[in-house]
Amino acid sequence: MAREYFGTDGIRGRANGVITPELALKVGQATGLVFRRGEHRHRVVIGKDTRLSGYMIETALVAGFTSVGMDVLLLGPMPTPAVAMLTRSMRADLGVMISASHNPFDDNGIKLFGPDGYKLSDEVEHKIEALIDADMTKRLAKSAELGRAKRIDGVHDRYIEFAKRTMPRNLSLDGLRVVIDCANGAAYRVAPDALWELGADVISIGVDPDGFNINRECGSTSPDALCRKVREMRADIGIALDGDADRVVIADEQGHLIDGDQLLAVIAESWAEDHLLTKPGIVATVMSNLGLERYLQSIKLSLIRTPVGDRYVLEQMREHGYNVGGEQSGHIILSNYTTTGDGFIAALQLLAVVKKRNKPVSLVCHRFEPLTQVLRNVRYRSGKPLEHAKVRSAIADAESRLNGHGRLVVRPSGTEPVIRIMGEGDDKIMVEEVVDGIVDALTAHAV
């Protein structure tokens, strides 16, 4: 069933375009009604990032939730994974994060978490959508049963202590100079403080939000500023989070970027050595480099692949009992600690390995040589171009040539009329040839 409001990560769009006060009000009412279970006093925690539109959306959500009898606890700017953690910790019936993650400031979104701290299932999202479009007037709370709302203090300290407890006991970051870029986003208060309390020499950038500058030339999607600052300050490591801090990008001591695949390799190997892995393997998407898969095989670990999207990674982890998973983008899920991606917790795991091995980040994070990956996008107007006979033939020919020497992923985008082609292999020229062949077939028959 097609969904009108929910995408792959909550509801997202232009503030006051797609995400209006009216929609936020209805989302609050509909979600509150779905999660009203039993006779206890229900409550919801709401966090947000630093976008200007957060005030508008937060106020509308409060009106929606209180109108159906739910009490609201307002957290203020907090990372998405912190909201998920606090939903469980505070025994809330529901958690809400107001954020558009790594998008520009003029977008915003609404992410929802159940009482277990996990994002909602498709089934629950369908129920909420049905109510959003329905007349909820007769289901509103009576005057004496309306909810209350208040801002709560101390939540930043709770998340800082939680993050610190994910580190090995008695381990200090003393002697490490760390640049942290918070993208002028949700982690601008908690991440620098946690690093300092752990003993690091902290240089903070992207910690002056003004409502407009979230993700602007900073953070994990624009890491040039991080790399420059690492080199300028002769730091040991750079850490860049995105707007809601569920993703991370690392820069080594030379200011060179390290992607999520290398970070997954470091964590997987370390956890295997410490007997922390629940299964002899990890979960990643079809886009993770073949070099990662081969490296894991060399240390007797498997790589389970899913479609692109952190929700699919998490579904696989939960269904089959894996506790490490993630994406190249730096969306790392460590289910021993979190129910969703947490860029800061992932960075702390890396820092623990750096301290334990007493080697530079460039050496710690170079676990494998990545294979050449060639990425192409082909836009189309309509129809299903991947079903065209000559396109299917070109894909079959490419797979035959790469057999045993590489991988091919051809998939439609989930958000726009684009076919995405990714080829990788040991022979760069051959990879480029097979990808170009598919692009030519799509261009001839799909546009």
DRENVO-717197 format. One record per residue (C-alpha): residue in three letters; residue number from 1; x, y negated, z negated; chain. Coordinates in nm, 2 decimals. Each point is the difference from the previous one (the first is absolute). Layout:
! residues N
r; k; u; v; w; c
ALA; NUM; X; Y; Z; A
...
This chain:
! residues 447
r; k; u; v; w; c
MET; 1; 0.00; 0.00; 0.00; A
ALA; 2; 0.14; -0.34; 0.10; A
ARG; 3; 0.06; -0.24; -0.28; A
GLU; 4; -0.09; -0.37; 0.02; A
TYR; 5; 0.19; -0.14; -0.29; A
PHE; 6; 0.27; 0.24; -0.13; A
GLY; 7; 0.32; 0.06; 0.19; A
THR; 8; 0.29; 0.23; -0.09; A
ASP; 9; 0.08; -0.21; -0.31; A
GLY; 10; -0.31; -0.16; -0.13; A
ILE; 11; -0.18; -0.30; 0.16; A
ARG; 12; 0.23; -0.25; 0.17; A
GLY; 13; -0.03; -0.30; 0.23; A
ARG; 14; 0.02; -0.38; 0.03; A
ALA; 15; -0.10; -0.18; -0.32; A
ASN; 16; -0.33; -0.18; 0.05; A
GLY; 17; -0.03; 0.18; 0.34; A
VAL; 18; -0.03; 0.36; -0.08; A
ILE; 19; 0.05; -0.02; -0.38; A
THR; 20; -0.26; -0.25; -0.10; A
PRO; 21; -0.14; -0.07; -0.35; A
GLU; 22; -0.33; 0.16; 0.11; A
LEU; 23; 0.18; 0.32; 0.10; A
ALA; 24; 0.20; 0.01; -0.32; A
LEU; 25; -0.32; -0.05; -0.21; A
LYS; 26; -0.16; 0.29; 0.18; A
VAL; 27; 0.31; 0.22; -0.04; A
GLY; 28; 0.00; -0.07; -0.37; A
GLN; 29; -0.37; 0.09; -0.03; A
ALA; 30; 0.01; 0.31; 0.22; A
THR; 31; 0.32; 0.14; -0.16; A
GLY; 32; -0.13; -0.07; -0.35; A
LEU; 33; -0.32; 0.18; 0.07; A
VAL; 34; 0.19; 0.30; 0.14; A
PHE; 35; 0.22; 0.02; -0.30; A
ARG; 36; -0.27; -0.05; -0.27; A
ARG; 37; 0.00; 0.34; -0.16; A
GLY; 38; -0.14; 0.06; -0.34; A
GLU; 39; -0.12; -0.24; -0.27; A
HIS; 40; 0.34; -0.13; -0.12; A
ARG; 41; 0.10; -0.36; 0.06; A
HIS; 42; 0.16; 0.00; 0.34; A
ARG; 43; 0.30; -0.21; 0.09; A
VAL; 44; 0.22; -0.08; 0.29; A
VAL; 45; 0.35; -0.14; 0.02; A
ILE; 46; 0.09; -0.25; 0.28; A
GLY; 47; 0.35; -0.10; 0.10; A
LYS; 48; 0.11; -0.21; 0.30; A
ASP; 49; 0.30; -0.13; 0.18; A
THR; 50; 0.09; -0.36; 0.04; A
ARG; 51; -0.21; -0.11; 0.31; A
LEU; 52; -0.21; -0.31; -0.03; A
SER; 53; -0.31; 0.19; 0.10; A
GLY; 54; 0.04; 0.23; -0.30; A
TYR; 55; -0.18; -0.25; -0.22; A
MET; 56; -0.30; 0.00; 0.22; A
ILE; 57; -0.02; 0.37; 0.04; A
GLU; 58; 0.07; 0.07; -0.37; A
THR; 59; -0.29; -0.23; -0.10; A
ALA; 60; -0.24; 0.16; 0.24; A
LEU; 61; 0.09; 0.35; -0.11; A
VAL; 62; -0.05; -0.10; -0.36; A
ALA; 63; -0.35; -0.12; 0.09; A
GLY; 64; -0.07; 0.33; 0.17; A
PHE; 65; 0.12; 0.23; -0.27; A
THR; 66; -0.16; -0.19; -0.29; A
SER; 67; -0.33; -0.02; 0.19; A
VAL; 68; -0.02; 0.38; -0.02; A
GLY; 69; 0.10; 0.02; -0.36; A
MET; 70; 0.38; 0.06; 0.02; A
ASP; 71; 0.24; -0.18; -0.23; A
VAL; 72; 0.30; -0.15; 0.19; A
LEU; 73; 0.36; -0.02; -0.13; A
LEU; 74; 0.21; -0.24; 0.21; A
LEU; 75; 0.37; 0.08; 0.03; A
GLY; 76; 0.12; -0.28; 0.21; A
PRO; 77; 0.29; 0.05; 0.25; A
MET; 78; 0.11; 0.36; -0.04; A
PRO; 79; 0.15; 0.27; 0.24; A
THR; 80; -0.25; 0.24; 0.15; A
PRO; 81; 0.16; 0.30; -0.17; A
ALA; 82; -0.03; -0.19; -0.34; A
VAL; 83; -0.37; -0.04; 0.06; A
ALA; 84; -0.04; 0.37; 0.07; A
MET; 85; 0.20; 0.09; -0.31; A
LEU; 86; -0.19; -0.24; -0.22; A
THR; 87; -0.33; 0.14; 0.13; A
ARG; 88; 0.09; 0.33; -0.16; A
SER; 89; 0.18; -0.14; -0.30; A
MET; 90; -0.29; -0.23; -0.10; A
ARG; 91; -0.26; 0.27; 0.07; A
ALA; 92; -0.18; -0.22; 0.25; A
ASP; 93; -0.27; 0.14; 0.23; A
LEU; 94; 0.15; -0.18; 0.29; A
GLY; 95; 0.30; -0.20; 0.12; A
VAL; 96; 0.02; -0.27; 0.26; A
MET; 97; 0.30; -0.16; 0.17; A
ILE; 98; -0.05; -0.31; 0.21; A
SER; 99; 0.27; 0.00; 0.26; A
ALA; 100; 0.09; 0.03; 0.36; A
SER; 101; 0.33; 0.16; -0.08; A
HIS; 102; 0.27; -0.11; 0.25; A
ASN; 103; -0.24; -0.21; 0.21; A
PRO; 104; 0.03; -0.38; 0.03; A
PHE; 105; -0.17; -0.22; -0.27; A
ASP; 106; -0.31; -0.07; 0.20; A
ASP; 107; -0.11; 0.37; -0.01; A
ASN; 108; -0.12; 0.16; -0.31; A
GLY; 109; -0.15; 0.33; -0.10; A
ILE; 110; -0.17; 0.21; -0.27; A
LYS; 111; 0.15; 0.33; -0.11; A
LEU; 112; -0.20; 0.23; -0.24; A
PHE; 113; 0.12; 0.26; -0.25; A
GLY; 114; -0.21; 0.25; -0.18; A
PRO; 115; 0.04; 0.07; -0.38; A
ASP; 116; 0.28; 0.25; 0.08; A
GLY; 117; 0.20; -0.28; 0.16; A
TYR; 118; -0.02; 0.15; 0.35; A
LYS; 119; -0.14; -0.18; 0.30; A
LEU; 120; -0.36; 0.10; 0.09; A
SER; 121; -0.09; 0.29; 0.22; A
ASP; 122; -0.17; -0.05; 0.34; A
GLU; 123; -0.32; 0.14; -0.15; A
VAL; 124; -0.01; -0.27; -0.28; A
GLU; 125; 0.09; -0.27; 0.25; A
HIS; 126; -0.29; 0.11; 0.22; A
LYS; 127; -0.24; -0.03; -0.30; A
ILE; 128; 0.13; -0.35; -0.07; A
GLU; 129; -0.04; -0.11; 0.36; A
ALA; 130; -0.36; 0.12; 0.00; A
LEU; 131; -0.08; -0.21; -0.30; A
ILE; 132; 0.17; -0.31; 0.13; A
ASP; 133; -0.24; 0.00; 0.29; A
ALA; 134; -0.30; 0.08; -0.22; A
ASP; 135; -0.22; -0.22; -0.22; A
MET; 136; 0.14; 0.04; -0.35; A
THR; 137; -0.23; -0.26; -0.16; A
LYS; 138; -0.21; 0.26; -0.19; A
ARG; 139; 0.31; 0.17; -0.14; A
LEU; 140; 0.15; -0.30; -0.16; A
ALA; 141; 0.05; 0.00; -0.38; A
LYS; 142; -0.26; -0.15; -0.23; A
SER; 143; 0.08; -0.34; -0.15; A
ALA; 144; 0.11; 0.15; -0.34; A
GLU; 145; 0.21; 0.26; 0.18; A
LEU; 146; 0.22; -0.22; 0.21; A
GLY; 147; 0.37; 0.05; -0.01; A
ARG; 148; 0.26; -0.22; -0.16; A
ALA; 149; 0.34; -0.11; 0.14; A
LYS; 150; 0.32; -0.11; -0.16; A
ARG; 151; 0.37; -0.04; 0.08; A
ILE; 152; 0.23; 0.23; -0.20; A
ASP; 153; 0.35; -0.06; -0.11; A
GLY; 154; 0.29; 0.24; -0.04; A
VAL; 155; -0.05; 0.19; 0.32; A
HIS; 156; 0.33; -0.10; 0.15; A
ASP; 157; 0.18; 0.13; -0.31; A
ARG; 158; -0.19; 0.33; 0.03; A
TYR; 159; 0.11; 0.05; 0.36; A
ILE; 160; 0.36; -0.10; -0.08; A
GLU; 161; 0.02; 0.26; -0.27; A
PHE; 162; -0.16; 0.26; 0.22; A
ALA; 163; 0.25; -0.07; 0.28; A
LYS; 164; 0.30; 0.02; -0.25; A
ARG; 165; -0.12; 0.34; -0.13; A
THR; 166; 0.03; 0.15; 0.35; A
MET; 167; 0.38; -0.04; -0.04; A
PRO; 168; 0.22; 0.27; -0.16; A
ARG; 169; 0.02; -0.05; -0.38; A
ASN; 170; 0.29; -0.22; -0.12; A
LEU; 171; 0.09; -0.09; 0.36; A
SER; 172; 0.10; -0.37; 0.03; A
LEU; 173; 0.04; -0.21; 0.32; A
ASP; 174; 0.28; -0.19; -0.17; A
GLY; 175; 0.27; -0.09; 0.25; A
LEU; 176; -0.23; -0.01; 0.30; A
ARG; 177; -0.08; -0.32; 0.18; A
VAL; 178; -0.34; 0.03; 0.16; A
VAL; 179; -0.18; -0.24; 0.24; A
ILE; 180; -0.37; 0.05; -0.02; A
ASP; 181; -0.23; -0.16; 0.26; A
CYS; 182; -0.37; 0.00; -0.12; A
ALA; 183; -0.14; -0.14; 0.33; A
ASN; 184; -0.16; -0.29; -0.20; A
GLY; 185; -0.25; 0.27; -0.08; A
ALA; 186; -0.16; 0.21; -0.28; A
ALA; 187; 0.33; 0.12; -0.16; A
TYR; 188; 0.16; -0.34; -0.04; A
ARG; 189; -0.02; 0.01; -0.38; A
VAL; 190; 0.03; 0.37; -0.09; A
ALA; 191; 0.28; 0.13; 0.22; A
PRO; 192; 0.28; -0.26; -0.09; A
ASP; 193; -0.08; 0.03; -0.37; A
ALA; 194; 0.00; 0.39; 0.01; A
LEU; 195; 0.34; 0.00; 0.17; A
TRP; 196; 0.15; -0.25; -0.25; A
GLU; 197; -0.13; 0.20; -0.29; A
LEU; 198; 0.16; 0.31; 0.14; A
GLY; 199; 0.34; -0.18; -0.01; A
ALA; 200; 0.05; -0.12; 0.36; A
ASP; 201; 0.14; -0.33; 0.11; A
VAL; 202; -0.31; -0.12; 0.19; A
ILE; 203; -0.02; -0.25; 0.29; A
SER; 204; -0.36; -0.07; 0.09; A
ILE; 205; -0.14; -0.13; 0.33; A
GLY; 206; -0.36; -0.02; 0.12; A
VAL; 207; -0.12; -0.08; -0.35; A
ASP; 208; -0.16; -0.34; 0.06; A
PRO; 209; -0.35; 0.07; 0.14; A
ASP; 210; -0.21; -0.30; 0.10; A
GLY; 211; -0.30; 0.18; 0.15; A
PHE; 212; 0.13; -0.03; 0.36; A
ASN; 213; 0.36; 0.15; 0.00; A
ILE; 214; -0.07; 0.37; -0.08; A
ASN; 215; 0.20; 0.21; 0.25; A
ARG; 216; 0.12; -0.31; 0.18; A
GLU; 217; 0.36; 0.05; 0.11; A
CYS; 218; 0.05; 0.22; -0.31; A
GLY; 219; -0.08; 0.34; -0.14; A
SER; 220; 0.02; 0.35; 0.16; A
THR; 221; -0.14; -0.11; 0.33; A
SER; 222; 0.26; -0.29; 0.04; A
PRO; 223; 0.31; 0.13; -0.18; A
ASP; 224; 0.25; -0.24; 0.16; A
ALA; 225; -0.01; -0.23; -0.30; A
LEU; 226; 0.07; 0.30; -0.23; A
CYS; 227; 0.30; 0.11; 0.21; A
ARG; 228; 0.15; -0.35; 0.01; A
LYS; 229; -0.04; -0.04; -0.38; A
VAL; 230; 0.17; 0.34; -0.07; A
ARG; 231; 0.30; -0.10; 0.21; A
GLU; 232; 0.00; -0.35; -0.15; A
MET; 233; -0.01; 0.12; -0.36; A
ARG; 234; 0.22; 0.31; 0.06; A
ALA; 235; -0.28; 0.20; -0.16; A
ASP; 236; 0.00; 0.38; -0.03; A
ILE; 237; -0.35; 0.04; 0.14; A
GLY; 238; -0.29; -0.19; 0.14; A
ILE; 239; -0.37; 0.10; -0.06; A
ALA; 240; -0.28; -0.15; 0.21; A
LEU; 241; -0.36; 0.07; -0.09; A
ASP; 242; -0.31; -0.09; 0.21; A
GLY; 243; -0.28; -0.23; -0.11; A
ASP; 244; -0.17; 0.25; -0.23; A
ALA; 245; 0.32; 0.19; -0.09; A
ASP; 246; -0.11; 0.35; 0.13; A
ARG; 247; 0.29; 0.01; 0.25; A
VAL; 248; 0.37; -0.06; -0.02; A
VAL; 249; 0.30; -0.06; 0.22; A
ILE; 250; 0.35; 0.04; -0.13; A
ALA; 251; 0.32; -0.18; 0.11; A
ASP; 252; 0.34; 0.14; -0.09; A
GLU; 253; 0.29; -0.20; -0.14; A
GLN; 254; 0.10; -0.10; 0.36; A
GLY; 255; -0.35; -0.14; 0.07; A
HIS; 256; -0.09; 0.29; 0.23; A
LEU; 257; -0.36; 0.13; -0.01; A
ILE; 258; -0.09; 0.35; -0.12; A
ASP; 259; -0.34; 0.14; 0.11; A
GLY; 260; -0.25; 0.21; -0.19; A
ASP; 261; 0.13; 0.33; 0.15; A
GLN; 262; 0.34; -0.04; -0.16; A
LEU; 263; -0.16; -0.10; -0.32; A
LEU; 264; -0.22; 0.31; 0.01; A
ALA; 265; 0.31; 0.21; 0.06; A
VAL; 266; 0.18; -0.15; -0.30; A
ILE; 267; -0.30; 0.05; -0.24; A
ALA; 268; -0.07; 0.35; 0.13; A
GLU; 269; 0.36; 0.11; -0.05; A
SER; 270; 0.03; -0.16; -0.35; A
TRP; 271; -0.34; 0.15; -0.11; A
ALA; 272; 0.10; 0.34; 0.13; A
GLU; 273; 0.33; -0.01; -0.20; A
ASP; 274; -0.19; -0.10; -0.31; A
HIS; 275; -0.27; 0.26; 0.06; A
LEU; 276; -0.27; -0.26; 0.02; A
LEU; 277; -0.15; 0.11; 0.34; A
THR; 278; -0.33; 0.19; -0.05; A
LYS; 279; 0.05; 0.16; 0.35; A
PRO; 280; 0.33; 0.05; 0.20; A
GLY; 281; -0.08; -0.28; 0.24; A
ILE; 282; -0.16; -0.34; 0.05; A
VAL; 283; -0.28; -0.15; 0.22; A
ALA; 284; 0.05; -0.26; 0.27; A
THR; 285; -0.17; -0.10; 0.32; A
VAL; 286; 0.06; 0.10; 0.36; A
MET; 287; 0.21; -0.32; 0.04; A
SER; 288; 0.27; 0.10; -0.24; A
ASN; 289; 0.33; 0.06; 0.17; A
LEU; 290; 0.10; 0.35; 0.10; A
GLY; 291; 0.33; -0.07; -0.17; A
LEU; 292; -0.19; 0.00; -0.34; A
GLU; 293; -0.16; 0.33; 0.08; A
ARG; 294; 0.34; 0.16; 0.09; A
TYR; 295; 0.17; -0.14; -0.31; A
LEU; 296; -0.27; 0.13; -0.23; A
GLN; 297; 0.03; 0.34; 0.17; A
SER; 298; 0.38; -0.01; -0.08; A
ILE; 299; -0.08; -0.03; -0.37; A
LYS; 300; -0.27; 0.27; 0.02; A
LEU; 301; -0.29; -0.25; -0.01; A
SER; 302; -0.29; -0.02; 0.24; A
LEU; 303; -0.17; -0.30; 0.16; A
ILE; 304; -0.38; 0.01; 0.04; A
ARG; 305; -0.12; -0.24; 0.26; A
THR; 306; -0.34; -0.18; 0.01; A
PRO; 307; -0.17; -0.26; 0.23; A
VAL; 308; 0.12; -0.36; -0.05; A
GLY; 309; -0.14; -0.16; -0.31; A
ASP; 310; 0.07; 0.02; -0.37; A
ARG; 311; -0.34; 0.14; -0.07; A
TYR; 312; 0.08; 0.31; 0.20; A
VAL; 313; 0.33; 0.04; -0.18; A
LEU; 314; -0.18; -0.02; -0.33; A
GLU; 315; -0.27; 0.25; 0.10; A
GLN; 316; 0.26; 0.25; 0.10; A
MET; 317; 0.19; -0.05; -0.32; A
ARG; 318; -0.31; 0.05; -0.22; A
GLU; 319; -0.13; 0.29; 0.20; A
HIS; 320; 0.32; 0.20; 0.00; A
GLY; 321; 0.17; -0.12; -0.32; A
TYR; 322; 0.29; -0.21; 0.13; A
ASN; 323; 0.12; -0.29; -0.22; A
VAL; 324; 0.22; -0.19; 0.25; A
GLY; 325; -0.13; -0.15; 0.32; A
GLY; 326; 0.02; -0.32; 0.21; A
GLU; 327; 0.05; -0.18; 0.33; A
GLN; 328; 0.29; -0.15; 0.19; A
SER; 329; -0.15; -0.34; -0.09; A
GLY; 330; 0.10; 0.04; -0.36; A
HIS; 331; -0.34; 0.11; -0.13; A
ILE; 332; 0.12; 0.26; -0.25; A
ILE; 333; -0.23; 0.20; -0.22; A
LEU; 334; 0.14; 0.16; -0.31; A
SER; 335; -0.30; 0.18; -0.16; A
ASN; 336; 0.19; 0.08; -0.33; A
TYR; 337; -0.06; -0.37; -0.07; A
THR; 338; -0.24; -0.16; 0.24; A
THR; 339; -0.32; 0.07; 0.19; A
THR; 340; 0.09; -0.22; 0.30; A
GLY; 341; 0.31; -0.14; 0.16; A
ASP; 342; 0.22; -0.21; -0.23; A
GLY; 343; 0.29; -0.18; 0.16; A
PHE; 344; 0.15; -0.11; -0.33; A
ILE; 345; -0.01; 0.35; -0.16; A
ALA; 346; 0.17; 0.14; 0.31; A
ALA; 347; 0.27; -0.26; -0.02; A
LEU; 348; 0.06; 0.09; -0.37; A
GLN; 349; 0.05; 0.37; 0.10; A
LEU; 350; 0.27; -0.11; 0.24; A
LEU; 351; 0.17; -0.22; -0.26; A
ALA; 352; 0.01; 0.30; -0.24; A
VAL; 353; 0.18; 0.21; 0.27; A
VAL; 354; 0.24; -0.29; 0.07; A
LYS; 355; 0.09; -0.02; -0.37; A
LYS; 356; 0.02; 0.38; -0.04; A
ARG; 357; 0.24; 0.04; 0.30; A
ASN; 358; 0.19; -0.32; -0.06; A
LYS; 359; 0.03; -0.06; 0.38; A
PRO; 360; -0.10; -0.29; 0.22; A
VAL; 361; -0.35; -0.01; 0.14; A
SER; 362; 0.13; 0.04; 0.35; A
LEU; 363; 0.14; 0.34; -0.09; A
VAL; 364; -0.28; 0.12; -0.22; A
CYS; 365; -0.26; -0.08; 0.27; A
HIS; 366; 0.18; 0.14; 0.30; A
ARG; 367; -0.14; 0.35; -0.04; A
PHE; 368; -0.03; 0.07; 0.38; A
GLU; 369; 0.06; -0.14; 0.34; A
PRO; 370; -0.34; -0.10; 0.15; A
LEU; 371; -0.08; 0.12; 0.35; A
THR; 372; -0.07; -0.25; 0.27; A
GLN; 373; -0.37; -0.10; -0.01; A
VAL; 374; -0.16; -0.17; 0.29; A
LEU; 375; -0.33; -0.17; -0.06; A
ARG; 376; -0.24; -0.13; 0.27; A
ASN; 377; -0.35; -0.14; 0.00; A
VAL; 378; -0.24; 0.01; 0.29; A
ARG; 379; -0.31; -0.21; -0.01; A
TYR; 380; -0.32; 0.12; 0.17; A
ARG; 381; -0.34; -0.14; 0.07; A
SER; 382; -0.24; 0.28; -0.07; A
GLY; 383; -0.06; 0.37; 0.00; A
LYS; 384; 0.23; 0.28; -0.12; A
PRO; 385; 0.32; -0.03; 0.21; A
LEU; 386; 0.17; 0.30; -0.18; A
GLU; 387; -0.26; 0.23; 0.16; A
HIS; 388; 0.10; -0.09; 0.36; A
ALA; 389; 0.15; 0.30; 0.17; A
LYS; 390; 0.32; -0.17; 0.12; A
VAL; 391; 0.06; -0.15; -0.35; A
ARG; 392; -0.04; 0.34; -0.15; A
SER; 393; 0.24; 0.14; 0.25; A
ALA; 394; 0.26; -0.26; -0.07; A
ILE; 395; -0.03; 0.07; -0.38; A
ALA; 396; 0.04; 0.37; 0.06; A
ASP; 397; 0.31; -0.05; 0.22; A
ALA; 398; 0.15; -0.22; -0.27; A
GLU; 399; -0.06; 0.25; -0.27; A
SER; 400; 0.15; 0.27; 0.21; A
ARG; 401; 0.32; -0.20; 0.05; A
LEU; 402; 0.03; -0.09; -0.37; A
ASN; 403; -0.07; 0.35; -0.12; A
GLY; 404; 0.25; 0.08; -0.27; A
HIS; 405; 0.19; -0.33; 0.05; A
GLY; 406; -0.25; -0.26; -0.12; A
ARG; 407; -0.36; -0.10; -0.07; A
LEU; 408; -0.28; -0.19; 0.17; A
VAL; 409; -0.30; -0.17; -0.15; A
VAL; 410; -0.27; -0.16; 0.22; A
ARG; 411; -0.29; -0.14; -0.18; A
PRO; 412; -0.27; -0.27; 0.03; A
SER; 413; 0.03; -0.29; -0.24; A
GLY; 414; -0.26; 0.00; -0.28; A
THR; 415; -0.04; -0.38; 0.02; A
GLU; 416; 0.03; -0.11; 0.37; A
PRO; 417; -0.04; 0.14; 0.35; A
VAL; 418; 0.36; 0.11; 0.03; A
ILE; 419; 0.17; 0.34; 0.05; A
ARG; 420; 0.31; 0.03; -0.21; A
ILE; 421; 0.28; 0.22; 0.13; A
MET; 422; 0.30; 0.11; -0.21; A
GLY; 423; 0.27; 0.22; 0.13; A
GLU; 424; 0.32; 0.11; -0.19; A
GLY; 425; 0.28; 0.24; 0.06; A
ASP; 426; 0.37; 0.07; 0.02; A
ASP; 427; 0.03; -0.13; 0.36; A
LYS; 428; -0.09; -0.37; 0.01; A
ILE; 429; -0.01; -0.01; 0.38; A
MET; 430; -0.24; 0.30; 0.02; A
VAL; 431; -0.22; -0.15; -0.27; A
GLU; 432; -0.03; -0.33; 0.19; A
GLU; 433; -0.08; 0.19; 0.32; A
VAL; 434; -0.28; 0.21; -0.15; A
VAL; 435; -0.15; -0.30; -0.18; A
ASP; 436; 0.02; -0.21; 0.32; A
GLY; 437; -0.17; 0.28; 0.19; A
ILE; 438; -0.30; 0.00; -0.23; A
VAL; 439; -0.01; -0.39; 0.00; A
ASP; 440; -0.01; 0.01; 0.39; A
ALA; 441; -0.28; 0.26; 0.00; A
LEU; 442; -0.21; -0.20; -0.25; A
THR; 443; 0.07; -0.33; 0.18; A
ALA; 444; -0.12; 0.15; 0.33; A
HIS; 445; -0.31; 0.17; -0.14; A
ALA; 446; -0.10; -0.18; -0.32; A
VAL; 447; 0.01; -0.37; 0.05; A
